[in-house]
C-alpha cells in the first residue's frame, strides 16, 4: 500500500518530476513560481476519493437551453434546478470559454467566460446547487488566441509556445485522431512556419516541452479550482507531448505532466478530482490511473458506449460481460467515469481488441443505417479507418423505424442500456440528450456541415419544459424512467463508486453485476433482449427485494421480462 506523503515529500516529488521533464535548473525555477502561485505549504496526500453512490454528473453545454433576455448559464441553472436537482448533484459544463471553433474546444482565453453564455458569477451561483466539472483543454489553443498572435508576430515568450516541424520529415508514426493534415502552414514574423495542429488548423498544439508552457497550464488549473471546479477534465491529454519519430501519444513525458498536475492539486486542493479523457483502446486508457495514487483519479470508460451498442445490436451480452469482468480499481483513490453518450460521437477505437473486425464493422454500419454518420481518421499506413459514430445514443440503440412502430419497446431498450451504465463501478456521466431522450438532429448537420452536430441540438427552455409535460411522449418516458433509476442508485450504498464488483456470467441474454460496499450488497440483472429469459441467480439468499420497484423476488430461477431491469437486494 502506498503510504501518505507529508508536505515536504509531496513538494520533493513534484520537483523531481519537473527535473525529469526539464532538468534540475528549470525545475527549481518552476518550483519557485508554483510556491508563489499557491501561497501555502503543501497539504498531506489524501487517502480516498470524496465520492458516494449519490454522485452523478450531467454533461451539458452552457447554452443547451436558453430563454430570451437571460444569460444562457442562468437559464441552464434554473432549468437544472427544476429537472435534475437534487438527484443529479454534479454538472459538467462543456468548455464555456471564448472560442473560435469546435463548439468550444478551440479556446481563445482560458481565463474568461464566453460573454454569449454569461460570466463567472453565473458559475459561482450554479455551484451553490451543484458540484461543477470544468474542461482543461491543455493540448491545444485557438489560432485566434493572444498566445498564438504573439507567436505569429515573433513576440517572446510566445515564440516557443507552439510546435513547429519540417513538413518533409517522416511523421508517419504519429497516431492521428482525425483525417486532417498534421501540420498547418503559417506566415510569421520569423518566416514560413509549419505548426503542429493535431485536431484542426484552428487548434494549435501547445509545446509542453517548454517549461514556461507547463507553468501557464498550472496557472490555468489553479484558476479553475479557485473559480469553483470540483472536477477537472483533461481533454485529449494523450497527445500532449510530441517527439518526432514516435507515435506522439501516451509518451512517458505526457504521463509525467499528468502526475505533476495531480501533485499541484494534492498540494493545495486535495478534494479536487482529475479526470483524463483519452479516446483510445481500453488498456491504453486505464494507464492514466497510474499506480492508483499519482495520476488521474478517474478515466473516461470509453469502451462502454460502443460495447453497449454491440450488445443491443446482437442481443448478446457476452462481449460486455467479458470486458466488464476485467474492470478493477487500481486503488481506493481511483474509479471509472462511466458514460454512454457525450457531446462527441461514439468512439470506435476503444473496441479494438474487444470485438472482431467483423463485429466492429457491424457496429459501424449501424450508425448510417440508423440515420447517423461515420467519421474517419488517417492511419500511419496511409489508409483511413472509422474513428467515431455520429448518432444520438437513443437512435443508436434502436433503429428509428422500429422506434416509430413501437416507441414503448424502444424506450425500454434504451433505459436498459442506461441502467447498465448506472450499475457499473464508478461515477455515471449522463449526457443531457440521453436524459431527455433526444433523437438524431440531422437538420443541424445540414446547417453546420459537421457530423457531430447530430447530438448537439439546443432548445428554448420553455419549449423543452412543455415537451416534458406531454403524456407518453418519448421524452417523458425516458426522463421519468431515467430519473427513477437515478434515485434508486443514489439510495443504495452497494453502488458506491469505490465498492467491489464482480460479473457473473448468466449467458447471452442477461448482463449481471454483483456490487458490494461495507456490508451492503446488490445484484443487478439486465435482460438485453426482447424475449423473456430465465436466469439462475447466484448465491443462496432465500429472498430478494427489487431496489427499483420495491417488490419481493422469491428464491430460485428468476424470469425477466423483455428488457427488464432488476436491481436486487437481500431482503
C-alpha positions in Angstrom: 0.0 0.0 0.0 1.3 3.5 -0.9 1.8 5.5 2.3 0.6 9.1 2.6 3.1 11.8 1.8 3.9 14.6 4.2 4.2 18.1 2.8 7.9 18.0 2.3 7.7 14.7 0.5 4.9 16.0 -1.8 6.9 19.0 -2.7 10.0 17.0 -3.3 8.0 14.6 -5.5 6.8 17.4 -7.7 10.3 18.9 -8.1 11.7 15.5 -9.1 9.0 15.2 -11.8 9.8 18.6 -13.1 13.5 17.8 -13.1 12.9 14.6 -15.2 10.9 16.7 -17.7 13.1 19.8 -17.9 16.3 19.4 -15.9 17.1 20.5 -12.4 17.7 24.2 -13.1 14.3 24.6 -14.8 12.6 22.5 -12.1 14.0 24.8 -9.4 12.7 27.9 -11.2 9.3 26.3 -11.7 9.0 25.4 -8.1 9.6 29.0 -7.1 6.8 30.0 -9.4 4.5 27.3 -8.1 5.1 28.3 -4.4 4.4 31.9 -5.2 1.2 30.9 -7.1 -0.2 28.6 -4.4 0.9 30.8 -1.5 0.6 27.9 1.1 2.6 24.9 2.2 1.6 21.6 0.6 -1.2 19.6 2.2 -0.9 15.9 3.1 -1.7 13.3 0.4 -5.4 12.3 0.7 -6.3 8.7 1.0 -9.8 8.3 -0.5 -12.0 9.9 -3.2 -14.7 12.2 -1.8 -17.4 10.3 -3.6 -20.5 8.2 -2.9 -23.3 6.4 -4.8 -25.2 9.7 -4.8 -22.6 11.4 -7.1 -23.6 11.6 -10.7 -22.7 14.1 -13.4 -24.9 15.7 -16.1 -22.9 16.6 -19.2 -24.2 19.7 -21.0 -23.2 22.8 -23.0 -23.7 26.1 -21.2 -26.4 27.1 -23.7 -28.2 23.8 -24.1 -31.3 25.6 -23.0 -31.9 29.3 -23.5 -34.5 32.0 -22.8 -34.8 35.5 -24.3 -33.2 38.3 -22.3 -31.5 35.8 -19.9 -27.8 34.7 -19.8 -27.8 31.0 -21.0 -25.8 29.9 -17.9 -28.5 31.4 -15.7 -31.2 29.7 -17.8 -29.4 26.4 -17.6 -29.1 26.8 -13.8 -32.8 27.4 -13.4 -33.7 24.6 -15.7 -31.5 22.0 -14.0 -32.8 23.0 -10.6 -36.3 22.3 -11.9 -35.5 19.0 -13.5 -32.5 17.2 -12.0 -31.7 18.6 -8.6 -31.1 17.2 -6.1 -31.0 13.7 -7.7 -28.1 14.6 -10.0 -25.7 16.6 -7.9 -22.9 17.5 -10.4 -22.8 19.2 -13.7 -20.1 19.1 -16.4 -20.4 22.3 -18.4 -18.5 21.7 -21.6 -16.0 24.5 -22.5 -17.6 27.8 -21.6 -14.6 29.9 -22.6 -14.4 32.2 -25.6 -13.7 30.0 -28.6 -13.3 30.1 -32.4 -14.4 26.6 -33.5 -15.3 23.0 -32.5 -18.2 24.1 -30.2 -15.8 25.4 -27.5 -12.8 23.2 -27.8 -10.7 25.8 -29.6 -10.2 28.0 -26.6 -9.3 31.7 -27.2 -8.8 32.6 -23.5 -8.5 30.1 -20.7 -9.5 32.7 -18.1 -12.7 34.1 -19.4 -16.3 33.0 -19.8 -17.8 33.3 -23.2 -19.9 36.5 -22.9 -22.6 34.9 -25.0 -23.1 32.5 -22.2 -22.7 34.7 -19.1 -19.8 35.4 -16.7 -18.1 33.9 -13.7 -20.8 34.9 -11.2 -23.3 32.7 -13.1 -21.0 29.7 -12.5 -20.4 30.7 -8.9 -24.2 30.7 -8.4 -24.6 27.3 -10.0 -22.0 25.9 -7.6 -24.4 26.6 -4.7 -26.6 23.8 -6.1 -24.2 21.5 -8.0 -20.7 20.3 -8.0 -19.0 21.5 -11.2 -16.7 19.9 -13.7 -14.5 22.2 -15.9 -12.6 21.3 -19.0 -8.8 21.9 -19.1 -8.2 22.0 -22.9 -4.4 21.8 -22.5 -3.4 20.0 -25.7 -4.1 23.0 -27.9 -5.4 26.6 -28.0 -7.2 28.6 -30.7 -5.4 30.1 -33.6 -7.2 33.4 -32.6 -5.7 33.4 -29.1 -3.3 36.1 -27.9 -0.7 33.4 -27.4 -0.7 32.4 -31.0 -0.9 36.0 -32.1 2.3 36.5 -30.2 3.9 33.5 -32.0 2.9 34.9 -35.4 4.3 38.3 -34.6 7.6 36.9 -33.2 7.0 38.2 -29.7 8.6 36.5 -26.7 7.8 34.4 -24.8 5.3 33.0 -27.3 7.9 32.1 -30.0 8.4 28.8 -28.2 4.8 28.2 -27.0 4.0 26.1 -30.1 5.5 23.2 -32.0 7.0 23.6 -35.5 8.3 20.8 -37.7 9.8 20.3 -41.1 7.0 19.3 -43.4 9.3 16.9 -45.2 10.1 15.0 -42.0 8.8 11.4 -41.7 5.8 11.8 -39.4 4.2 8.5 -40.4 4.4 7.0 -36.9 2.3 9.8 -35.4 -1.1 8.4 -34.4 -3.8 10.5 -35.9 -7.3 11.1 -34.3 -8.7 12.9 -37.4 -8.5 12.7 -41.2 -6.9 16.2 -41.3 -3.3 17.4 -42.0 -1.0 17.1 -39.0 0.9 20.3 -39.8 -0.5 23.7 -40.9 1.5 26.4 -42.7 1.5 29.9 -41.2 3.4 33.1 -42.3 5.1 34.6 -39.2 7.4 37.4 -38.4 10.2 34.8 -38.5 9.2 33.5 -41.9 7.1 30.5 -43.0 6.4 28.0 -40.2 4.7 24.6 -40.3 2.9 24.3 -37.0 1.6 21.1 -35.3 -2.2 21.0 -35.4 -3.4 17.6 -34.3 -7.1 18.3 -34.4 -7.6 21.2 -36.9 -5.9 24.2 -38.4 -7.7 26.3 -35.8 -6.5 24.2 -32.8 -2.8 24.9 -32.3 -0.9 22.3 -30.3 0.9 23.7 -27.3 4.6 23.0 -26.7 4.6 21.2 -23.4 8.3 20.6 -23.7 8.8 24.3 -22.8 8.6 24.6 -19.0 7.0 28.1 -19.4 4.1 26.5 -21.2 3.6 24.0 -18.4 3.6 26.9 -15.9 0.9 28.5 -18.0 -1.2 25.3 -17.8 -0.6 25.1 -14.0 -1.8 28.7 -13.6 -5.0 27.9 -15.5 -5.6 24.7 -13.5 -5.2 26.6 -10.2 -7.5 29.3 -11.5 -10.3 26.8 -12.3 -10.2 25.4 -8.8 -10.4 28.9 -7.4 -13.4 29.6 -9.6 -15.2 26.5 -8.2 -14.2 23.5 -10.2 -14.7 20.3 -8.1 -13.7 18.0 -11.0 -11.3 18.8 -13.9 -11.4 17.0 -17.2 -8.1 16.9 -19.1 -9.2 17.0 -22.7 -7.3 14.9 -25.3 -4.4 14.8 -22.9 -2.9 11.7 -24.5 -1.5 13.8 -27.4 0.2 16.4 -25.2 3.9 15.7 -25.7 5.4 15.3 -29.2 8.7 13.7 -30.3 9.3 13.2 -34.0 9.9 9.5 -34.7 7.4 8.3 -32.2 3.6 7.8 -32.1 3.3 11.1 -30.1 0.6 9.5 -28.0 0.9 8.3 -24.4 4.5 9.3 -24.2 6.1 8.9 -20.7 6.5 12.7 -20.6 2.7 13.1 -21.0 2.2 10.8 -18.1 4.7 12.8 -16.1 2.9 16.0 -16.8 -0.4 14.5 -15.6 1.4 13.4 -12.5 2.7 16.9 -12.0 -0.8 18.4 -12.4 -2.1 15.8 -9.8 0.7 16.9 -7.4 -0.3 20.5 -7.8 -3.9 19.6 -6.9 -2.8 17.4 -4.0 -0.7 20.4 -2.8 -3.5 23.0 -2.5 -6.8 21.4 -3.3 -6.7 17.6 -2.5 -10.5 17.4 -2.7 -10.4 18.2 -6.5 -10.7 15.2 -8.8 -8.7 14.9 -12.0 -10.2 13.0 -14.9 -8.4 12.1 -18.2 -10.3 12.0 -21.5 -8.4 9.6 -23.8 -10.5 8.0 -26.6 -8.2 5.0 -27.1 -8.3 1.2 -26.6 -9.1 0.2 -23.0 -5.6 -0.9 -21.9 -4.2 2.4 -23.0 -7.0 4.4 -21.4 -6.6 2.9 -17.9 -2.8 3.6 -18.0 -3.7 7.2 -16.9 -4.7 5.8 -13.4 -1.0 5.3 -12.9 -0.2 3.4 -9.7 -3.5 4.5 -8.2 -2.1 7.4 -6.3 -0.1 9.5 -8.7 -2.1 10.3 -11.9 -5.8 10.7 -12.6 -8.4 9.6 -10.0 -10.9 8.8 -12.8 -10.7 7.9 -16.5 -13.5 8.0 -19.1 -14.6 4.5 -19.7 -14.5 4.8 -23.5 -15.1 1.1 -24.3 -18.5 1.1 -22.6 -20.6 3.1 -25.1 -19.7 1.1 -28.3 -19.8 -2.2 -26.4 -23.4 -1.5 -25.2 -24.3 -0.7 -28.8 -22.9 -4.0 -29.9 -24.8 -5.7 -27.1 -28.2 -4.4 -28.2 -27.4 -4.8 -31.9 -26.7 -8.5 -31.4 -28.9 -9.3 -28.4 -25.9 -10.8 -26.7 -24.2 -9.6 -23.5 -21.2 -12.0 -24.0 -18.6 -9.3 -25.1 -19.8 -6.8 -22.5 -19.6 -9.5 -19.7 -16.0 -10.5 -20.7 -14.9 -6.9 -20.7 -16.7 -5.8 -17.5 -15.0 -8.8 -15.7 -11.6 -7.1 -16.3 -12.6 -3.8 -14.7 -10.7 -3.3 -11.4 -9.9 -0.2 -9.4 -6.2 0.4 -9.0 -6.6 1.8 -5.5 -9.1 3.5 -3.1 -8.2 6.7 -4.9 -9.4 5.7 -8.4 -12.5 4.7 -10.2 -14.2 4.9 -13.6 -16.2 7.7 -15.2 -18.9 5.7 -16.9 -20.9 7.2 -19.8 -22.8 6.1 -22.9 -23.0 9.4 -24.8 -21.3 12.7 -24.8 -21.0 15.8 -27.0 -18.8 13.8 -29.3 -19.7 10.6 -31.2 -19.4 7.0 -30.1 -15.8 6.0 -30.3 -14.8 3.1 -32.5 -11.1 2.8 -31.5 -11.9 1.6 -27.9 -13.4 -1.6 -29.5 -10.1 -2.7 -30.8 -9.1 -5.9 -29.1 -12.5 -6.4 -27.6 -14.5 -7.3 -30.7 -13.6 -9.0 -34.0 -13.1 -6.9 -37.1 -16.5 -8.1 -38.5 -18.2 -7.2 -35.2 -16.7 -3.8 -35.3 -17.8 -3.3 -39.0 -21.3 -4.2 -38.0 -21.3 -1.5 -35.2 -20.0 1.0 -37.7 -22.6 0.0 -40.3 -25.3 0.6 -37.7 -24.6 4.3 -37.5 -25.5 5.1 -41.0 -28.4 2.6 -41.1 -29.9 4.3 -38.0 -29.7 7.7 -39.6 -26.3 8.8 -38.4 -22.9 9.3 -39.8 -19.3 7.8 -39.6 -16.2 10.0 -39.0 -12.8 8.7 -40.2 -9.2 9.2 -39.2 -5.9 8.8 -41.1 -3.7 5.8 -40.1 0.0 5.7 -40.2 0.0 3.3 -43.2 -1.9 5.8 -45.3 -5.3 4.2 -45.0 -8.5 5.6 -43.3 -10.4 3.9 -40.5 -13.6 4.8 -38.7 -12.9 6.9 -35.7 -16.4 7.6 -34.3 -20.1 7.2 -34.9 -22.2 10.3 -35.0 -25.7 9.4 -33.9 -27.7 10.1 -30.7 -27.5 7.2 -28.3 -31.2 6.6 -28.3 -31.2 6.1 -32.1 -28.0 4.0 -31.9 -29.8 1.5 -29.6 -32.9 1.2 -31.7 -33.5 1.8 -35.4 -35.7 4.9 -35.9 -38.2 2.9 -37.9 -38.6 0.4 -35.1 -39.0 3.3 -32.6 -41.8 4.8 -34.7 -43.6 1.4 -34.8 -43.1 0.6 -31.1 -41.9 3.6 -29.0 -42.6 1.8 -25.7 -40.2 -1.0 -26.5 -37.6 1.4 -27.9 -37.6 3.3 -24.6 -37.3 0.1 -22.6 -34.3 -0.9 -24.7 -32.7 2.5 -24.2 -33.3 2.5 -20.4 -31.7 -0.9 -20.0 -28.5 0.4 -21.7 -28.5 3.3 -19.2 -29.2 1.1 -16.2 -26.1 -1.0 -17.1 -24.0 2.2 -17.1 -25.5 3.4 -13.8 -24.9 0.0 -12.1 -21.2 -0.3 -13.1 -18.4 0.5 -10.6 -17.7 4.2 -11.0 -19.4 7.6 -11.4 -22.1 7.9 -14.1 -21.7 10.7 -16.6 -25.2 11.4 -18.2 -25.3 13.4 -21.4 -28.2 16.0 -21.5 -29.6 14.4 -24.7 -29.7 11.0 -23.2 -31.6 12.1 -20.1 -34.2 13.8 -22.2 -34.5 11.1 -25.0 -33.2 13.2 -27.9 -33.2 11.9 -31.4 -30.9 12.5 -34.4 -30.8 16.2 -35.3 -30.0 15.8 -39.0 -31.2 19.3 -39.8 -28.4 20.6 -37.5 -25.8 18.6 -39.5 -27.1 20.3 -42.7 -26.8 23.7 -41.1 -23.3 23.3 -39.8 -21.8 20.7 -42.2 -20.4 18.9 -39.1 -21.4 15.3 -38.3 -21.1 15.9 -34.5 -23.9 18.4 -34.6 -26.3 15.5 -34.8 -26.3 15.2 -31.0 -25.7 18.8 -30.0 -29.2 20.3 -30.5 -30.0 23.4 -28.3 -33.5 24.1 -27.0 -35.6 27.1 -25.9 -36.0 26.2 -22.2 -39.8 26.8 -22.1 -40.3 24.6 -25.2 -38.4 21.7 -23.6 -40.3 22.1 -20.3 -43.6 21.9 -22.3 -42.4 18.8 -24.0 -41.8 17.2 -20.6 -45.5 17.5 -19.8 -46.7 15.6 -22.9 -48.0 12.3 -21.7 -46.5 9.1 -23.2 -44.0 11.1 -25.4 -40.6 9.5 -25.8 -39.0 12.4 -23.9 -41.3 12.0 -20.9 -40.9 8.2 -20.8 -37.2 8.4 -21.0 -36.9 11.2 -18.4 -39.2 9.7 -15.9 -37.7 6.2 -16.1 -34.2 7.5 -16.1 -34.8 9.7 -13.0 -36.3 6.7 -11.2 -33.2 4.7 -11.8 -31.0 7.6 -10.7 -32.9 7.8 -7.4 -32.7 4.1 -6.9 -29.0 4.1 -7.4 -28.4 7.1 -5.1 -30.3 5.3 -2.3 -28.3 2.1 -2.4 -24.8 2.1 -0.8 -23.8 -1.1 -2.7 -23.4 1.1 -5.8 -20.7 3.2 -4.1 -18.1 4.0 -6.8 -15.3 2.6 -4.5 -17.1 -0.6 -3.8 -16.3 -4.1 -5.1 -17.7 -5.5 -8.4 -17.8 -9.0 -9.9 -19.6 -10.0 -13.1 -21.5 -13.4 -13.0 -21.8 -15.0 -16.4 -25.6 -15.7 -16.8 -25.5 -16.3 -20.5 -26.1 -14.4 -23.7 -29.3 -12.6 -22.7 -28.5 -11.2 -19.3 -25.9 -8.8 -18.2 -25.3 -9.2 -14.4 -23.3 -7.3 -11.8 -22.8 -8.0 -8.2 -21.9 -4.9 -6.2 -20.7 -4.7 -2.6 -19.7 -1.9 -0.3 -19.1 -2.0 3.5 -21.7 -4.8 4.1 -24.2 -3.6 1.5 -24.9 -5.9 -1.4 -26.8 -5.7 -4.7 -27.2 -7.9 -7.7 -28.1 -6.1 -10.9 -29.7 -8.1 -13.7 -30.4 -6.6 -17.2 -32.3 -8.5 -19.9 -30.7 -7.2 -23.2 -33.2 -9.0 -25.4 -36.8 -8.6 -26.5 -37.8 -12.1 -25.2 -38.4 -13.4 -21.6 -35.3 -15.1 -20.1 -34.9 -17.2 -17.0 -31.7 -16.7 -15.1 -30.3 -18.8 -12.2 -29.5 -16.2 -9.6 -26.1 -16.8 -8.0 -25.9 -17.1 -4.2 -28.0 -18.7 -1.5 -30.3 -15.9 -0.5 -33.8 -17.0 0.5 -35.4 -13.9 -0.9 -34.5 -10.7 -2.7 -36.1 -7.2 -2.9 -36.1 -5.2 -6.1 -34.5 -1.8 -5.4 -36.3 -0.2 -8.2 -39.9 -1.4 -7.7 -39.7 -2.4 -4.1 -41.3 -5.8 -4.8 -40.1 -9.1 -3.4 -38.5 -11.8 -5.5 -38.7 -15.4 -4.4 -35.7 -17.8 -4.3 -34.9 -19.9 -7.3 -34.5 -19.1 -11.0 -35.8 -15.6 -12.0 -37.7 -14.9 -15.2 -37.0 -11.4 -16.6 -39.5 -9.8 -19.0 -38.2 -8.4 -22.3 -35.7 -5.6 -21.5 -36.5 -5.8 -17.8 -34.1 -4.4 -15.1 -33.9 -6.0 -11.7 -31.6 -4.5 -9.1 -31.9 -7.0 -6.2 -31.0 -6.5 -2.6 -31.1 -9.3 0.0 -34.4 -9.0 1.9 
